[in-house]
Amino acid sequence: MRILIIEDELKMASYLKKGLTEASFTVDIAEDGSNGLFLALHEEFDLIVLDVMLPGIDGFELLRRLRKEKETPVLLLTARDTVADKVEGLELGADDYLAKPFAYAEFLARIRSLLRRAPRAVKDVLRIGELEVDLIKRRVRRGDVRIELTAQEFSLLQLLAERQGEVLTRTFITSQIWDINFDSDTNVVDAAVKRLRAKIDNSFETKLLHTVRGMGYVLEDRS
């Protein structure tokens, strides 16, 4: 997933980019409001991290102009943490507000929360490498091979395919597929992934469903 950081403090921007990149996000940086607005309007991002105190166009004005054309989720980052500033930012269309200084763990949690809530473009057919998932006919093919899945296996594959390239935690998967929260030590997700992997990966040279140790699972073509 692609994130734009609009932040004139280069040390802060580099720190956030490093952390988000390690969390498997693709990150672009704009160092002032003008360049940030241009990128936000002309490129496609899943989320924008926006500082309020920017040279040129400030964050509030940038947000005002952005909301005339796009609904990209925006997380405001700023040292201006008065109630009036928060209200102004939210009324202009910000999706969340985080005051500096902040803990990186909270920042990342807010990023992930916003991305989970963001509407996603719906496609009839999802493709990852040679794997094809038809959401309308609920059919799966890998190359010329038709793959038969149970309803639960299809739902799991759809979730992974819709978020291809994004590492999904076991907790998130259980909340989406089973609509409940299992204990963290349960193997229900691992068992479901193992069954799905046996059908979509084991008979093929290129593997698409990967385990990210200590984090979860990701569906992506790494060839």
C-alpha positions in Angstrom: 0.0 0.0 0.0 1.2 3.5 -0.8 1.5 6.3 1.7 2.4 10.0 1.1 4.2 11.8 4.0 4.0 15.6 3.7 6.5 16.8 6.3 9.1 19.6 6.2 11.1 18.2 9.1 13.4 15.9 7.1 14.6 13.9 10.2 11.0 13.2 11.2 10.0 12.3 7.6 12.9 9.9 7.2 12.2 8.3 10.5 8.5 7.7 9.6 9.4 6.5 6.1 11.9 4.0 7.5 9.4 2.6 10.0 6.6 2.3 7.4 8.8 0.7 4.8 9.8 -1.9 7.4 6.1 -2.5 7.9 5.8 -3.3 4.1 4.3 0.1 3.0 5.6 2.0 -0.1 6.3 5.6 1.0 6.8 8.9 -0.8 7.8 12.2 0.8 7.0 15.8 0.0 8.9 18.5 1.9 6.5 21.4 1.4 2.8 22.0 0.9 3.0 22.8 -2.8 4.8 19.6 -3.8 2.6 17.7 -1.4 -0.6 19.0 -2.9 0.6 18.3 -6.4 1.5 14.7 -5.5 -1.8 14.2 -3.6 -3.9 15.4 -6.5 -2.0 13.7 -9.3 -0.9 10.4 -7.8 -2.8 7.6 -6.2 -2.2 7.0 -2.5 -4.0 4.8 0.1 -3.3 7.4 2.8 -1.7 10.7 3.4 0.3 11.7 6.6 0.0 15.5 6.7 1.9 18.0 8.9 0.0 21.2 9.6 3.0 23.6 9.9 4.4 23.5 6.3 6.2 26.1 4.2 4.2 27.5 1.3 0.8 26.0 1.6 0.0 25.0 5.2 -1.6 21.7 6.1 -5.1 23.1 6.7 -5.1 24.9 3.3 -3.7 21.8 1.6 -6.5 19.7 3.1 -9.1 22.1 2.1 -8.0 22.0 -1.6 -7.5 18.2 -1.5 -11.1 17.6 -0.3 -12.5 19.4 -3.3 -11.2 16.7 -5.5 -10.3 13.6 -3.5 -11.3 11.6 -0.4 -7.9 10.0 0.3 -7.7 9.3 4.1 -5.6 11.9 5.9 -3.8 11.6 9.2 -2.8 15.1 10.5 0.5 15.3 12.4 1.3 18.5 14.2 2.6 20.2 17.4 -0.6 22.4 17.4 -2.7 20.3 19.7 -5.3 22.8 21.0 -9.0 21.8 20.8 -9.6 24.5 18.2 -6.8 23.2 15.9 -8.1 19.6 16.2 -11.7 20.8 15.4 -10.5 22.8 12.4 -8.6 19.9 11.0 -11.4 17.4 11.4 -14.0 19.8 10.0 -11.8 20.3 7.0 -11.9 16.6 6.3 -9.0 15.0 8.2 -9.7 11.4 9.2 -7.6 11.4 12.4 -5.3 13.8 14.3 -2.1 12.9 16.2 -0.2 15.6 18.2 3.6 15.7 18.3 5.5 14.2 20.1 4.0 10.8 19.7 5.0 7.2 20.1 5.7 5.4 16.8 3.6 2.4 17.9 0.5 4.6 18.2 1.3 6.2 14.8 1.5 2.9 13.1 -1.7 1.7 14.9 -3.6 4.7 13.7 -2.3 4.2 10.1 -3.5 0.6 10.1 -6.8 1.6 11.6 -7.4 4.2 8.9 -6.5 1.8 6.1 -8.9 -0.8 7.4 -11.7 1.7 7.5 -11.0 3.2 4.0 -13.3 2.1 1.2 -11.6 0.0 -1.5 -12.3 -0.1 -5.1 -14.3 -3.2 -5.9 -13.1 -5.4 -8.8 -14.8 -8.4 -10.3 -11.6 -10.3 -10.9 -8.4 -10.1 -8.8 -5.1 -11.3 -10.2 -1.9 -12.1 -8.4 0.7 -13.4 -10.8 -1.0 -16.3 -12.7 -3.6 -16.7 -10.0 -7.1 -15.4 -10.9 -9.9 -14.9 -8.4 -13.3 -14.3 -10.0 -15.4 -12.7 -7.2 -18.7 -12.8 -9.2 -18.6 -16.4 -10.3 -16.5 -17.3 -7.1 -14.1 -19.3 -9.3 -10.3 -19.6 -8.9 -7.8 -20.5 -11.5 -4.1 -20.7 -11.6 -2.9 -20.7 -15.1 -5.0 -23.3 -16.9 -5.8 -25.2 -13.6 -9.2 -24.8 -12.0 -9.0 -24.7 -8.2 -11.9 -25.8 -6.1 -12.2 -24.0 -2.7 -14.7 -24.3 0.2 -16.7 -21.1 1.0 -14.3 -20.4 3.9 -11.2 -20.9 1.8 -12.6 -18.6 -0.9 -13.3 -15.9 1.7 -9.8 -16.1 3.1 -8.3 -16.0 -0.4 -10.5 -13.0 -1.3 -9.4 -11.1 1.8 -5.7 -11.8 1.0 -6.1 -11.0 -2.7 -8.0 -7.7 -2.0 -5.1 -6.7 0.2 -2.3 -8.2 -1.8 1.1 -7.1 -0.7 -0.2 -6.2 2.7 0.8 -8.3 5.7 -2.4 -9.3 7.5 -2.2 -10.3 11.2 -3.9 -13.4 12.5 -6.1 -11.2 14.7 -7.3 -9.2 11.7 -7.9 -12.3 9.6 -10.1 -13.9 12.3 -12.1 -10.7 12.8 -12.8 -10.5 9.0 -13.4 -14.2 8.2 -14.9 -15.6 11.4 -16.2 -12.2 12.8 -14.8 -13.0 16.3 -11.6 -12.6 18.1 -9.7 -15.8 18.9 -6.9 -16.1 21.5 -3.6 -15.1 20.0 -2.2 -18.6 20.5 -4.9 -20.3 18.5 -3.8 -22.2 15.3 -7.2 -21.7 13.5 -5.7 -19.2 11.1 -2.5 -21.2 10.6 -4.6 -24.3 9.8 -6.9 -22.4 7.3 -3.8 -20.9 5.6 -2.2 -24.3 5.4 -5.3 -25.8 3.6 -5.5 -22.8 1.2 -1.8 -23.0 0.5 -2.0 -26.7 -0.3 -4.5 -25.8 -3.1 -3.2 -22.6 -4.6 0.6 -23.0 -4.1 1.9 -26.5 -3.4 1.6 -27.8 -6.9 3.2 -24.7 -8.5 6.8 -23.6 -8.7 6.1 -19.9 -7.9 4.8 -19.4 -4.3 2.3 -16.7 -3.7 1.1 -17.1 -0.1 3.9 -16.2 2.3 4.3 -16.4 6.0 5.9 -13.3 7.6 7.4 -14.5 10.9 6.0 -12.8 13.9 3.5 -10.8 11.9 1.1 -12.8 9.8 0.5 -13.7 6.1 0.8 -11.9 2.8 -0.3 -12.8 -0.7 2.0 -11.4 -3.4 4.0 -12.4 -6.4 7.7 -12.2 -5.5 9.0 -13.6 -8.7 
